[in-house]
Amino acid sequence: MGFWDSEQCEYCNGPIVEKTMDLPRKAGKRYILIMNVPVGVCKKCGTKYYTANVLKTMESVRSRRKSNAEIPMAVYSL
Ligand SMILES: [Zn+2]
């Protein structure tokens, strides 16, 4: 049983499935990539949902002194 079982999308009432994703997040002036984040994703419209717990953990990884890896990131503007 996943956290998102029997949950529905608040926009389209579609079913929400849990996926593990790598997410870029803004941290101050730079972006960081957080890997293996459990995300609830609406099967119909693709809206992403995060549990309070996951959001809290994502905040806390930023304050870790050492990251797992440093990669150069290309940034484009439309
Ligand atoms: Zn939806």
N, CA, C, O and the ligand as a Tripos MOL2 file, in Angstrom:
@<TRIPOS>MOLECULE
protein
  313   311    79     0     0
PROTEIN
NO_CHARGES

@<TRIPOS>ATOM
      1 N           0.8390   -1.2080    0.0000 N.3       1 MET1
      2 CA          0.0000    0.0000    0.0000 C.3       1 MET1
      3 C           0.8680    1.2500    0.0000 C.2       1 MET1
      4 O           1.6410    1.4770    0.9300 O.2       1 MET1
      5 N           0.7400    2.0330   -1.0150 N.am      2 GLY2
      6 CA          1.4760    3.2910   -1.0640 C.3       2 GLY2
      7 C           0.6750    4.4030   -0.4210 C.2       2 GLY2
      8 O          -0.5250    4.2680   -0.1820 O.2       2 GLY2
      9 N           1.3380    5.4740   -0.1520 N.am      3 PHE3
     10 CA          0.6990    6.6350    0.4730 C.3       3 PHE3
     11 C          -0.4180    7.1820   -0.4020 C.2       3 PHE3
     12 O          -1.4280    7.6710    0.1030 O.2       3 PHE3
     13 N          -0.2320    7.0970   -1.7200 N.am      4 TRP4
     14 CA         -1.1690    7.7520   -2.6320 C.3       4 TRP4
     15 C          -2.3090    6.8530   -3.0700 C.2       4 TRP4
     16 O          -3.2000    7.2950   -3.7950 O.2       4 TRP4
     17 N          -2.2960    5.5930   -2.6410 N.am      5 ASP5
     18 CA         -3.3880    4.6970   -3.0010 C.3       5 ASP5
     19 C          -4.7090    5.3150   -2.5670 C.2       5 ASP5
     20 O          -4.8390    5.8300   -1.4560 O.2       5 ASP5
     21 N          -5.6720    5.2520   -3.4550 N.am      6 SER6
     22 CA         -7.0250    5.7550   -3.2050 C.3       6 SER6
     23 C          -7.0890    7.2770   -3.0740 C.2       6 SER6
     24 O          -8.1330    7.8270   -2.7230 O.2       6 SER6
     25 N          -5.9780    7.9570   -3.3550 N.am      7 GLU7
     26 CA         -6.0300    9.4200   -3.4080 C.3       7 GLU7
     27 C          -6.4280    9.8380   -4.8210 C.2       7 GLU7
     28 O          -6.1740    9.1220   -5.7900 O.2       7 GLU7
     29 N          -7.0500   10.9980   -4.9210 N.am      8 GLN8
     30 CA         -7.4450   11.4990   -6.2390 C.3       8 GLN8
     31 C          -6.8560   12.8690   -6.5010 C.2       8 GLN8
     32 O          -6.6130   13.6510   -5.5820 O.2       8 GLN8
     33 N          -6.6320   13.1410   -7.7850 N.am      9 CYS9
     34 CA         -6.1130   14.4380   -8.2060 C.3       9 CYS9
     35 C          -7.1460   15.5210   -7.8930 C.2       9 CYS9
     36 O          -8.3340   15.3450   -8.1600 O.2       9 CYS9
     37 N          -6.6920   16.6360   -7.3300 N.am     10 GLU10
     38 CA         -7.6420   17.6760   -6.9690 C.3      10 GLU10
     39 C          -8.1070   18.4930   -8.1740 C.2      10 GLU10
     40 O          -9.0430   19.2860   -8.0690 O.2      10 GLU10
     41 N          -7.4430   18.2960   -9.3250 N.am     11 TYR11
     42 CA         -7.8320   19.0350  -10.5280 C.3      11 TYR11
     43 C          -8.7480   18.2260  -11.4320 C.2      11 TYR11
     44 O          -9.7470   18.7390  -11.9380 O.2      11 TYR11
     45 N          -8.3980   16.9360  -11.6370 N.am     12 CYS12
     46 CA         -9.1730   16.1590  -12.6120 C.3      12 CYS12
     47 C          -9.7500   14.8710  -12.0230 C.2      12 CYS12
     48 O         -10.3670   14.0830  -12.7390 O.2      12 CYS12
     49 N          -9.5520   14.6580  -10.7290 N.am     13 ASN13
     50 CA        -10.0380   13.4480  -10.0550 C.3      13 ASN13
     51 C          -9.4150   12.1570  -10.5820 C.2      13 ASN13
     52 O          -9.9370   11.0680  -10.3430 O.2      13 ASN13
     53 N          -8.3190   12.2800  -11.2870 N.am     14 GLY14
     54 CA         -7.6210   11.0910  -11.7810 C.3      14 GLY14
     55 C          -6.9240   10.3810  -10.6380 C.2      14 GLY14
     56 O          -6.7200   10.9620   -9.5720 O.2      14 GLY14
     57 N          -6.5540    9.1130  -10.8570 N.am     15 PRO15
     58 CA         -5.8530    8.3560   -9.8110 C.3      15 PRO15
     59 C          -4.3970    8.8270   -9.6880 C.2      15 PRO15
     60 O          -3.7670    9.1830  -10.6840 O.2      15 PRO15
     61 N          -3.8840    8.8250   -8.4790 N.am     16 ILE16
     62 CA         -2.5070    9.2430   -8.2450 C.3      16 ILE16
     63 C          -1.6410    8.0260   -7.9820 C.2      16 ILE16
     64 O          -1.9630    7.1920   -7.1360 O.2      16 ILE16
     65 N          -0.5350    7.9280   -8.7160 N.am     17 VAL17
     66 CA          0.3890    6.8140   -8.5230 C.3      17 VAL17
     67 C           1.7130    7.3650   -8.0030 C.2      17 VAL17
     68 O           2.0970    8.4970   -8.2960 O.2      17 VAL17
     69 N           2.3910    6.5400   -7.2310 N.am     18 GLU18
     70 CA          3.6670    7.0050   -6.6970 C.3      18 GLU18
     71 C           4.8020    6.6460   -7.6470 C.2      18 GLU18
     72 O           4.8870    5.5220   -8.1430 O.2      18 GLU18
     73 N           5.6760    7.6260   -7.8910 N.am     19 LYS19
     74 CA          6.8520    7.3940   -8.7190 C.3      19 LYS19
     75 C           8.0600    7.9510   -7.9980 C.2      19 LYS19
     76 O           7.9560    8.8570   -7.1710 O.2      19 LYS19
     77 N           9.2080    7.3860   -8.3320 N.am     20 THR20
     78 CA         10.4470    7.9230   -7.7860 C.3      20 THR20
     79 C          11.1240    8.7450   -8.8680 C.2      20 THR20
     80 O          11.4170    8.2370   -9.9510 O.2      20 THR20
     81 N          11.3710   10.0070   -8.5770 N.am     21 MET21
     82 CA         11.9100   10.9020   -9.5970 C.3      21 MET21
     83 C          13.1330   11.6460   -9.0970 C.2      21 MET21
     84 O          13.3750   11.7500   -7.8950 O.2      21 MET21
     85 N          13.9050   12.1670  -10.0570 N.am     22 ASP22
     86 CA         14.9990   13.0700   -9.7320 C.3      22 ASP22
     87 C          14.5060   14.4840   -9.9880 C.2      22 ASP22
     88 O          14.0930   14.8060  -11.1020 O.2      22 ASP22
     89 N          14.5450   15.3260   -8.9690 N.am     23 LEU23
     90 CA         13.9610   16.6500   -9.1030 C.3      23 LEU23
     91 C          14.9820   17.7710   -8.9610 C.2      23 LEU23
     92 O          15.7570   17.7970   -8.0050 O.2      23 LEU23
     93 N          14.9790   18.7020   -9.9220 N.am     24 PRO24
     94 CA         15.7990   19.9000   -9.7380 C.3      24 PRO24
     95 C          15.0610   20.8650   -8.8140 C.2      24 PRO24
     96 O          13.8570   21.0790   -8.9540 O.2      24 PRO24
     97 N          15.7900   21.4380   -7.8810 N.am     25 ARG25
     98 CA         15.1830   22.4140   -6.9620 C.3      25 ARG25
     99 C          16.0620   23.6380   -6.9140 C.2      25 ARG25
    100 O          17.2830   23.5530   -7.0500 O.2      25 ARG25
    101 N          15.4300   24.7770   -6.7180 N.am     26 LYS26
    102 CA         16.2040   25.9960   -6.5900 C.3      26 LYS26
    103 C          16.6980   26.0990   -5.1520 C.2      26 LYS26
    104 O          15.9250   25.9650   -4.2030 O.2      26 LYS26
    105 N          17.9880   26.3370   -5.0110 N.am     27 ALA27
    106 CA         18.5630   26.4990   -3.6700 C.3      27 ALA27
    107 C          19.3950   27.7610   -3.6870 C.2      27 ALA27
    108 O          20.5550   27.7430   -4.0970 O.2      27 ALA27
    109 N          18.8080   28.8490   -3.2440 N.am     28 GLY28
    110 CA         19.5040   30.1280   -3.3140 C.3      28 GLY28
    111 C          19.6550   30.5310   -4.7720 C.2      28 GLY28
    112 O          18.6680   30.6500   -5.4990 O.2      28 GLY28
    113 N          20.8960   30.7400   -5.1930 N.am     29 LYS29
    114 CA         21.1160   31.2050   -6.5660 C.3      29 LYS29
    115 C          21.3650   30.0630   -7.5300 C.2      29 LYS29
    116 O          21.4980   30.2850   -8.7330 O.2      29 LYS29
    117 N          21.4300   28.8540   -7.0240 N.am     30 ARG30
    118 CA         21.7130   27.7570   -7.9320 C.3      30 ARG30
    119 C          20.6530   26.6770   -7.8230 C.2      30 ARG30
    120 O          19.8180   26.6680   -6.9190 O.2      30 ARG30
    121 N          20.7240   25.7810   -8.7710 N.am     31 TYR31
    122 CA         19.8160   24.6530   -8.7560 C.3      31 TYR31
    123 C          20.5350   23.4210   -8.2490 C.2      31 TYR31
    124 O          21.7110   23.2000   -8.5400 O.2      31 TYR31
    125 N          19.8280   22.6450   -7.5060 N.am     32 ILE32
    126 CA         20.3940   21.3800   -7.0670 C.3      32 ILE32
    127 C          19.4800   20.2660   -7.5560 C.2      32 ILE32
    128 O          18.2870   20.4760   -7.7800 O.2      32 ILE32
    129 N          20.0420   19.1040   -7.7160 N.am     33 LEU33
    130 CA         19.2560   17.9660   -8.1690 C.3      33 LEU33
    131 C          19.1120   17.0010   -7.0000 C.2      33 LEU33
    132 O          20.1040   16.5280   -6.4440 O.2      33 LEU33
    133 N          17.8830   16.7190   -6.6400 N.am     34 ILE34
    134 CA         17.6440   15.7610   -5.5600 C.3      34 ILE34
    135 C          17.1310   14.4700   -6.1850 C.2      34 ILE34
    136 O          16.1180   14.4520   -6.8850 O.2      34 ILE34
    137 N          17.8520   13.4030   -5.9130 N.am     35 MET35
    138 CA         17.5140   12.1400   -6.5640 C.3      35 MET35
    139 C          16.6460   11.2470   -5.6900 C.2      35 MET35
    140 O          16.6360   11.3570   -4.4640 O.2      35 MET35
    141 N          15.9230   10.3660   -6.3570 N.am     36 ASN36
    142 CA         15.1010    9.3580   -5.6730 C.3      36 ASN36
    143 C          14.0190    9.9540   -4.7780 C.2      36 ASN36
    144 O          13.8120    9.4960   -3.6540 O.2      36 ASN36
    145 N          13.3380   10.9690   -5.2770 N.am     37 VAL37
    146 CA         12.2690   11.5900   -4.4970 C.3      37 VAL37
    147 C          10.9530   10.8780   -4.7870 C.2      37 VAL37
    148 O          10.5630   10.7620   -5.9490 O.2      37 VAL37
    149 N          10.2630   10.4000   -3.7560 N.am     38 PRO38
    150 CA          8.9490    9.7910   -3.9910 C.3      38 PRO38
    151 C           7.9080   10.8730   -4.2590 C.2      38 PRO38
    152 O           7.6890   11.7590   -3.4330 O.2      38 PRO38
    153 N           7.2700   10.7890   -5.4280 N.am     39 VAL39
    154 CA          6.3140   11.8070   -5.8370 C.3      39 VAL39
    155 C           5.0050   11.1380   -6.2190 C.2      39 VAL39
    156 O           5.0010   10.0910   -6.8670 O.2      39 VAL39
    157 N           3.9110   11.7350   -5.8210 N.am     40 GLY40
    158 CA          2.6100   11.2670   -6.2840 C.3      40 GLY40
    159 C           2.3040   11.9620   -7.6030 C.2      40 GLY40
    160 O           2.3120   13.1910   -7.6720 O.2      40 GLY40
    161 N           2.0310   11.1790   -8.6640 N.am     41 VAL41
    162 CA          1.7810   11.7710   -9.9730 C.3      41 VAL41
    163 C           0.4000   11.3790  -10.4630 C.2      41 VAL41
    164 O           0.0520   10.1980  -10.4690 O.2      41 VAL41
    165 N          -0.3840   12.3550  -10.8710 N.am     42 CYS42
    166 CA         -1.7110   12.0720  -11.4200 C.3      42 CYS42
    167 C          -1.5540   11.3600  -12.7550 C.2      42 CYS42
    168 O          -0.8150   11.8130  -13.6290 O.2      42 CYS42
    169 N          -2.2570   10.2420  -12.9030 N.am     43 LYS43
    170 CA         -2.1560    9.4500  -14.1310 C.3      43 LYS43
    171 C          -2.7720   10.1730  -15.3130 C.2      43 LYS43
    172 O          -2.3770    9.9500  -16.4570 O.2      43 LYS43
    173 N          -3.7340   11.0330  -15.0430 N.am     44 LYS44
    174 CA         -4.4420   11.7140  -16.1290 C.3      44 LYS44
    175 C          -3.7610   12.9960  -16.5710 C.2      44 LYS44
    176 O          -3.4710   13.1670  -17.7550 O.2      44 LYS44
    177 N          -3.5020   13.8990  -15.6350 N.am     45 CYS45
    178 CA         -3.0010   15.2210  -16.0400 C.3      45 CYS45
    179 C          -1.5460   15.4470  -15.6570 C.2      45 CYS45
    180 O          -0.9620   16.4590  -16.0440 O.2      45 CYS45
    181 N          -0.9530   14.5310  -14.9110 N.am     46 GLY46
    182 CA          0.4710   14.6480  -14.6260 C.3      46 GLY46
    183 C           0.8330   15.5930  -13.4870 C.2      46 GLY46
    184 O           2.0150   15.8310  -13.2380 O.2      46 GLY46
    185 N          -0.1600   16.1310  -12.7950 N.am     47 THR47
    186 CA          0.1350   16.9990  -11.6520 C.3      47 THR47
    187 C           0.9130   16.2270  -10.5910 C.2      47 THR47
    188 O           0.5930   15.0780  -10.2870 O.2      47 THR47
    189 N           1.9360   16.8690  -10.0310 N.am     48 LYS48
    190 CA          2.7570   16.2060   -9.0270 C.3      48 LYS48
    191 C           2.3500   16.6290   -7.6330 C.2      48 LYS48
    192 O           2.0470   17.7930   -7.3730 O.2      48 LYS48
    193 N           2.3520   15.6500   -6.7450 N.am     49 TYR49
    194 CA          2.0250   15.9120   -5.3470 C.3      49 TYR49
    195 C           3.1550   15.4260   -4.4580 C.2      49 TYR49
    196 O           3.7610   14.3840   -4.7060 O.2      49 TYR49
    197 N           3.4210   16.1940   -3.4290 N.am     50 TYR50
    198 CA          4.4770   15.8130   -2.4870 C.3      50 TYR50
    199 C           3.8800   15.7150   -1.0960 C.2      50 TYR50
    200 O           3.0350   16.5240   -0.7130 O.2      50 TYR50
    201 N           4.3170   14.7310   -0.3550 N.am     51 THR51
    202 CA          3.8680   14.6580    1.0290 C.3      51 THR51
    203 C           4.6410   15.6960    1.8460 C.2      51 THR51
    204 O           5.7360   16.1060    1.4620 O.2      51 THR51
    205 N           4.0720   16.1080    2.9550 N.am     52 ALA52
    206 CA          4.7210   17.0890    3.8310 C.3      52 ALA52
    207 C           6.0860   16.5790    4.2580 C.2      52 ALA52
    208 O           7.0500   17.3360    4.3710 O.2      52 ALA52
    209 N           6.1400   15.2950    4.4870 N.am     53 ASN53
    210 CA          7.3730   14.6620    4.9190 C.3      53 ASN53
    211 C           8.4830   14.7690    3.8700 C.2      53 ASN53
    212 O           9.6370   15.0540    4.1900 O.2      53 ASN53
    213 N           8.1110   14.5360    2.6330 N.am     54 VAL54
    214 CA          9.0780   14.6140    1.5350 C.3      54 VAL54
    215 C           9.5600   16.0520    1.3570 C.2      54 VAL54
    216 O          10.7480   16.2960    1.1460 O.2      54 VAL54
    217 N           8.6300   16.9970    1.4430 N.am     55 LEU55
    218 CA          9.0060   18.4070    1.3250 C.3      55 LEU55
    219 C          10.0040   18.7940    2.4090 C.2      55 LEU55
    220 O          10.9680   19.5210    2.1660 O.2      55 LEU55
    221 N           9.7450   18.2900    3.6060 N.am     56 LYS56
    222 CA         10.6210   18.5850    4.7320 C.3      56 LYS56
    223 C          12.0130   17.9900    4.4970 C.2      56 LYS56
    224 O          13.0300   18.6330    4.7540 O.2      56 LYS56
    225 N          12.0330   16.7600    4.0090 N.am     57 THR57
    226 CA         13.3140   16.1100    3.7380 C.3      57 THR57
    227 C          14.0690   16.8420    2.6400 C.2      57 THR57
    228 O          15.2910   16.9770    2.7050 O.2      57 THR57
    229 N          13.3420   17.3180    1.6270 N.am     58 MET58
    230 CA         14.0020   18.0370    0.5460 C.3      58 MET58
    231 C          14.6150   19.3390    1.0480 C.2      58 MET58
    232 O          15.6670   19.7620    0.5710 O.2      58 MET58
    233 N          13.9500   19.9720    2.0160 N.am     59 GLU59
    234 CA         14.5330   21.1670    2.6260 C.3      59 GLU59
    235 C          15.8160   20.8200    3.3650 C.2      59 GLU59
    236 O          16.7990   21.5590    3.3090 O.2      59 GLU59
    237 N          15.7940   19.7020    4.0480 N.am     60 SER60
    238 CA         16.9180   19.3790    4.9180 C.3      60 SER60
    239 C          18.1470   18.9040    4.1510 C.2      60 SER60
    240 O          19.2680   19.0800    4.6310 O.2      60 SER60
    241 N          17.9660   18.2960    2.9500 N.am     61 VAL61
    242 CA         19.1490   17.8370    2.2230 C.3      61 VAL61
    243 C          20.0160   19.0140    1.7940 C.2      61 VAL61
    244 O          21.2290   18.8760    1.6370 O.2      61 VAL61
    245 N          19.3920   20.1650    1.6070 N.am     62 ARG62
    246 CA         20.1510   21.3450    1.1970 C.3      62 ARG62
    247 C          21.1900   21.7470    2.2250 C.2      62 ARG62
    248 O          22.2410   22.2900    1.8850 O.2      62 ARG62
    249 N          20.8900   21.4800    3.4660 N.am     63 SER63
    250 CA         21.8120   21.9250    4.4990 C.3      63 SER63
    251 C          22.9150   20.9060    4.7750 C.2      63 SER63
    252 O          23.7970   21.1370    5.6020 O.2      63 SER63
    253 N          22.8510   19.7660    4.0630 N.am     64 ARG64
    254 CA         23.9560   18.8210    4.1880 C.3      64 ARG64
    255 C          25.2230   19.4700    3.6540 C.2      64 ARG64
    256 O          25.1940   20.1780    2.6480 O.2      64 ARG64
    257 N          26.3130   19.2260    4.3240 N.am     65 ARG65
    258 CA         27.5380   19.9000    3.9280 C.3      65 ARG65
    259 C          28.0740   19.3590    2.6100 C.2      65 ARG65
    260 O          28.5870   20.1110    1.7820 O.2      65 ARG65
    261 N          27.9500   18.0670    2.4260 N.am     66 LYS66
    262 CA         28.4830   17.4820    1.1930 C.3      66 LYS66
    263 C          27.3810   16.8780    0.3480 C.2      66 LYS66
    264 O          26.5330   16.1370    0.8460 O.2      66 LYS66
    265 N          27.4020   17.2010   -0.9380 N.am     67 SER67
    266 CA         26.4560   16.5710   -1.8490 C.3      67 SER67
    267 C          27.0370   15.2550   -2.3460 C.2      67 SER67
    268 O          28.2230   14.9820   -2.1590 O.2      67 SER67
    269 N          26.2060   14.4500   -2.9730 N.am     68 ASN68
    270 CA         26.6800   13.1730   -3.5100 C.3      68 ASN68
    271 C          27.5780   13.3820   -4.7250 C.2      68 ASN68
    272 O          28.5250   12.6300   -4.9550 O.2      68 ASN68
    273 N          27.2630   14.4110   -5.4890 N.am     69 ALA69
    274 CA         28.0470   14.6930   -6.6810 C.3      69 ALA69
    275 C          27.8040   16.1270   -7.0990 C.2      69 ALA69
    276 O          26.7550   16.7000   -6.8080 O.2      69 ALA69
    277 N          28.7770   16.7030   -7.7810 N.am     70 GLU70
    278 CA         28.6040   18.0360   -8.3480 C.3      70 GLU70
    279 C          28.6490   17.8930   -9.8570 C.2      70 GLU70
    280 O          29.6150   17.3670  -10.4090 O.2      70 GLU70
    281 N          27.6000   18.3630  -10.5260 N.am     71 ILE71
    282 CA         27.5950   18.3000  -11.9790 C.3      71 ILE71
    283 C          27.4150   19.7000  -12.5410 C.2      71 ILE71
    284 O          26.7150   20.5240  -11.9530 O.2      71 ILE71
    285 N          28.0390   19.9680  -13.6690 N.am     72 PRO72
    286 CA         27.7850   21.2660  -14.3250 C.3      72 PRO72
    287 C          26.4070   21.2370  -14.9400 C.2      72 PRO72
    288 O          25.9860   20.2020  -15.4560 O.2      72 PRO72
    289 N          25.7010   22.3340  -14.8980 N.am     73 MET73
    290 CA         24.3250   22.3620  -15.3880 C.3      73 MET73
    291 C          24.1720   23.4760  -16.3990 C.2      73 MET73
    292 O          24.4970   24.6280  -16.1090 O.2      73 MET73
    293 N          23.6870   23.1530  -17.5670 N.am     74 ALA74
    294 CA         23.4480   24.1740  -18.5840 C.3      74 ALA74
    295 C          22.0990   24.8210  -18.3430 C.2      74 ALA74
    296 O          21.1140   24.1350  -18.0700 O.2      74 ALA74
    297 N          22.0560   26.1330  -18.4440 N.am     75 VAL75
    298 CA         20.8050   26.8440  -18.2020 C.3      75 VAL75
    299 C          20.4120   27.6110  -19.4550 C.2      75 VAL75
    300 O          21.2320   28.3220  -20.0360 O.2      75 VAL75
    301 N          19.1620   27.4680  -19.8720 N.am     76 TYR76
    302 CA         18.6520   28.1540  -21.0500 C.3      76 TYR76
    303 C          17.4490   28.9950  -20.6790 C.2      76 TYR76
    304 O          16.6950   28.6660  -19.7630 O.2      76 TYR76
    305 N          17.2870   30.0680  -21.3960 N.am     77 SER77
    306 CA         16.1410   30.9150  -21.1700 C.3      77 SER77
    307 C          15.3040   30.9990  -22.4410 C.2      77 SER77
    308 O          15.8630   31.0960  -23.5340 O.2      77 SER77
    309 N          14.0080   30.9670  -22.3260 N.am     78 LEU78
    310 CA         13.1570   31.0330  -23.5240 C.3      78 LEU78
    311 C          12.9190   32.4730  -23.9300 C.2      78 LEU78
    312 O          12.2260   32.7300  -24.9150 O.2      78 LEU78
    313 ZN         -5.0740   15.1670  -12.4710 Zn       79 ZN79
@<TRIPOS>BOND
     1     1     2 1
     2     2     3 1
     3     3     4 2
     4     3     5 am
     5     5     6 1
     6     6     7 1
     7     7     8 2
     8     7     9 am
     9     9    10 1
    10    10    11 1
    11    11    12 2
    12    11    13 am
    13    13    14 1
    14    14    15 1
    15    15    16 2
    16    15    17 am
    17    17    18 1
    18    18    19 1
    19    19    20 2
    20    19    21 am
    21    21    22 1
    22    22    23 1
    23    23    24 2
    24    23    25 am
    25    25    26 1
    26    26    27 1
    27    27    28 2
    28    27    29 am
    29    29    30 1
    30    30    31 1
    31    31    32 2
    32    31    33 am
    33    33    34 1
    34    34    35 1
    35    35    36 2
    36    35    37 am
    37    37    38 1
    38    38    39 1
    39    39    40 2
    40    39    41 am
    41    41    42 1
    42    42    43 1
    43    43    44 2
    44    43    45 am
    45    45    46 1
    46    46    47 1
    47    47    48 2
    48    47    49 am
    49    49    50 1
    50    50    51 1
    51    51    52 2
    52    51    53 am
    53    53    54 1
    54    54    55 1
    55    55    56 2
    56    55    57 am
    57    57    58 1
    58    58    59 1
    59    59    60 2
    60    59    61 am
    61    61    62 1
    62    62    63 1
    63    63    64 2
    64    63    65 am
    65    65    66 1
    66    66    67 1
    67    67    68 2
    68    67    69 am
    69    69    70 1
    70    70    71 1
    71    71    72 2
    72    71    73 am
    73    73    74 1
    74    74    75 1
    75    75    76 2
    76    75    77 am
    77    77    78 1
    78    78    79 1
    79    79    80 2
    80    79    81 am
    81    81    82 1
    82    82    83 1
    83    83    84 2
    84    83    85 am
    85    85    86 1
    86    86    87 1
    87    87    88 2
    88    87    89 am
    89    89    90 1
    90    90    91 1
    91    91    92 2
    92    91    93 am
    93    93    94 1
    94    94    95 1
    95    95    96 2
    96    95    97 am
    97    97    98 1
    98    98    99 1
    99    99   100 2
   100    99   101 am
   101   101   102 1
   102   102   103 1
   103   103   104 2
   104   103   105 am
   105   105   106 1
   106   106   107 1
   107   107   108 2
   108   107   109 am
   109   109   110 1
   110   110   111 1
   111   111   112 2
   112   111   113 am
   113   113   114 1
   114   114   115 1
   115   115   116 2
   116   115   117 am
   117   117   118 1
   118   118   119 1
   119   119   120 2
   120   119   121 am
   121   121   122 1
   122   122   123 1
   123   123   124 2
   124   123   125 am
   125   125   126 1
   126   126   127 1
   127   127   128 2
   128   127   129 am
   129   129   130 1
   130   130   131 1
   131   131   132 2
   132   131   133 am
   133   133   134 1
   134   134   135 1
   135   135   136 2
   136   135   137 am
   137   137   138 1
   138   138   139 1
   139   139   140 2
   140   139   141 am
   141   141   142 1
   142   142   143 1
   143   143   144 2
   144   143   145 am
   145   145   146 1
   146   146   147 1
   147   147   148 2
   148   147   149 am
   149   149   150 1
   150   150   151 1
   151   151   152 2
   152   151   153 am
   153   153   154 1
   154   154   155 1
   155   155   156 2
   156   155   157 am
   157   157   158 1
   158   158   159 1
   159   159   160 2
   160   159   161 am
   161   161   162 1
   162   162   163 1
   163   163   164 2
   164   163   165 am
   165   165   166 1
   166   166   167 1
   167   167   168 2
   168   167   169 am
   169   169   170 1
   170   170   171 1
   171   171   172 2
   172   171   173 am
   173   173   174 1
   174   174   175 1
   175   175   176 2
   176   175   177 am
   177   177   178 1
   178   178   179 1
   179   179   180 2
   180   179   181 am
   181   181   182 1
   182   182   183 1
   183   183   184 2
   184   183   185 am
   185   185   186 1
   186   186   187 1
   187   187   188 2
   188   187   189 am
   189   189   190 1
   190   190   191 1
   191   191   192 2
   192   191   193 am
   193   193   194 1
   194   194   195 1
   195   195   196 2
   196   195   197 am
   197   197   198 1
   198   198   199 1
   199   199   200 2
   200   199   201 am
   201   201   202 1
   202   202   203 1
   203   203   204 2
   204   203   205 am
   205   205   206 1
   206   206   207 1
   207   207   208 2
   208   207   209 am
   209   209   210 1
   210   210   211 1
   211   211   212 2
   212   211   213 am
   213   213   214 1
   214   214   215 1
   215   215   216 2
   216   215   217 am
   217   217   218 1
   218   218   219 1
   219   219   220 2
   220   219   221 am
   221   221   222 1
   222   222   223 1
   223   223   224 2
   224   223   225 am
   225   225   226 1
   226   226   227 1
   227   227   228 2
   228   227   229 am
   229   229   230 1
   230   230   231 1
   231   231   232 2
   232   231   233 am
   233   233   234 1
   234   234   235 1
   235   235   236 2
   236   235   237 am
   237   237   238 1
   238   238   239 1
   239   239   240 2
   240   239   241 am
   241   241   242 1
   242   242   243 1
   243   243   244 2
   244   243   245 am
   245   245   246 1
   246   246   247 1
   247   247   248 2
   248   247   249 am
   249   249   250 1
   250   250   251 1
   251   251   252 2
   252   251   253 am
   253   253   254 1
   254   254   255 1
   255   255   256 2
   256   255   257 am
   257   257   258 1
   258   258   259 1
   259   259   260 2
   260   259   261 am
   261   261   262 1
   262   262   263 1
   263   263   264 2
   264   263   265 am
   265   265   266 1
   266   266   267 1
   267   267   268 2
   268   267   269 am
   269   269   270 1
   270   270   271 1
   271   271   272 2
   272   271   273 am
   273   273   274 1
   274   274   275 1
   275   275   276 2
   276   275   277 am
   277   277   278 1
   278   278   279 1
   279   279   280 2
   280   279   281 am
   281   281   282 1
   282   282   283 1
   283   283   284 2
   284   283   285 am
   285   285   286 1
   286   286   287 1
   287   287   288 2
   288   287   289 am
   289   289   290 1
   290   290   291 1
   291   291   292 2
   292   291   293 am
   293   293   294 1
   294   294   295 1
   295   295   296 2
   296   295   297 am
   297   297   298 1
   298   298   299 1
   299   299   300 2
   300   299   301 am
   301   301   302 1
   302   302   303 1
   303   303   304 2
   304   303   305 am
   305   305   306 1
   306   306   307 1
   307   307   308 2
   308   307   309 am
   309   309   310 1
   310   310   311 1
   311   311   312 2
@<TRIPOS>SUBSTRUCTURE
     1 MET1         2 RESIDUE 1 A MET
     2 GLY2         6 RESIDUE 1 A GLY
     3 PHE3        10 RESIDUE 1 A PHE
     4 TRP4        14 RESIDUE 1 A TRP
     5 ASP5        18 RESIDUE 1 A ASP
     6 SER6        22 RESIDUE 1 A SER
     7 GLU7        26 RESIDUE 1 A GLU
     8 GLN8        30 RESIDUE 1 A GLN
     9 CYS9        34 RESIDUE 1 A CYS
    10 GLU10       38 RESIDUE 1 A GLU
    11 TYR11       42 RESIDUE 1 A TYR
    12 CYS12       46 RESIDUE 1 A CYS
    13 ASN13       50 RESIDUE 1 A ASN
    14 GLY14       54 RESIDUE 1 A GLY
    15 PRO15       58 RESIDUE 1 A PRO
    16 ILE16       62 RESIDUE 1 A ILE
    17 VAL17       66 RESIDUE 1 A VAL
    18 GLU18       70 RESIDUE 1 A GLU
    19 LYS19       74 RESIDUE 1 A LYS
    20 THR20       78 RESIDUE 1 A THR
    21 MET21       82 RESIDUE 1 A MET
    22 ASP22       86 RESIDUE 1 A ASP
    23 LEU23       90 RESIDUE 1 A LEU
    24 PRO24       94 RESIDUE 1 A PRO
    25 ARG25       98 RESIDUE 1 A ARG
    26 LYS26      102 RESIDUE 1 A LYS
    27 ALA27      106 RESIDUE 1 A ALA
    28 GLY28      110 RESIDUE 1 A GLY
    29 LYS29      114 RESIDUE 1 A LYS
    30 ARG30      118 RESIDUE 1 A ARG
    31 TYR31      122 RESIDUE 1 A TYR
    32 ILE32      126 RESIDUE 1 A ILE
    33 LEU33      130 RESIDUE 1 A LEU
    34 ILE34      134 RESIDUE 1 A ILE
    35 MET35      138 RESIDUE 1 A MET
    36 ASN36      142 RESIDUE 1 A ASN
    37 VAL37      146 RESIDUE 1 A VAL
    38 PRO38      150 RESIDUE 1 A PRO
    39 VAL39      154 RESIDUE 1 A VAL
    40 GLY40      158 RESIDUE 1 A GLY
    41 VAL41      162 RESIDUE 1 A VAL
    42 CYS42      166 RESIDUE 1 A CYS
    43 LYS43      170 RESIDUE 1 A LYS
    44 LYS44      174 RESIDUE 1 A LYS
    45 CYS45      178 RESIDUE 1 A CYS
    46 GLY46      182 RESIDUE 1 A GLY
    47 THR47      186 RESIDUE 1 A THR
    48 LYS48      190 RESIDUE 1 A LYS
    49 TYR49      194 RESIDUE 1 A TYR
    50 TYR50      198 RESIDUE 1 A TYR
    51 THR51      202 RESIDUE 1 A THR
    52 ALA52      206 RESIDUE 1 A ALA
    53 ASN53      210 RESIDUE 1 A ASN
    54 VAL54      214 RESIDUE 1 A VAL
    55 LEU55      218 RESIDUE 1 A LEU
    56 LYS56      222 RESIDUE 1 A LYS
    57 THR57      226 RESIDUE 1 A THR
    58 MET58      230 RESIDUE 1 A MET
    59 GLU59      234 RESIDUE 1 A GLU
    60 SER60      238 RESIDUE 1 A SER
    61 VAL61      242 RESIDUE 1 A VAL
    62 ARG62      246 RESIDUE 1 A ARG
    63 SER63      250 RESIDUE 1 A SER
    64 ARG64      254 RESIDUE 1 A ARG
    65 ARG65      258 RESIDUE 1 A ARG
    66 LYS66      262 RESIDUE 1 A LYS
    67 SER67      266 RESIDUE 1 A SER
    68 ASN68      270 RESIDUE 1 A ASN
    69 ALA69      274 RESIDUE 1 A ALA
    70 GLU70      278 RESIDUE 1 A GLU
    71 ILE71      282 RESIDUE 1 A ILE
    72 PRO72      286 RESIDUE 1 A PRO
    73 MET73      290 RESIDUE 1 A MET
    74 ALA74      294 RESIDUE 1 A ALA
    75 VAL75      298 RESIDUE 1 A VAL
    76 TYR76      302 RESIDUE 1 A TYR
    77 SER77      306 RESIDUE 1 A SER
    78 LEU78      310 RESIDUE 1 A LEU
    79 ZN79       313 GROUP 0 **** ****
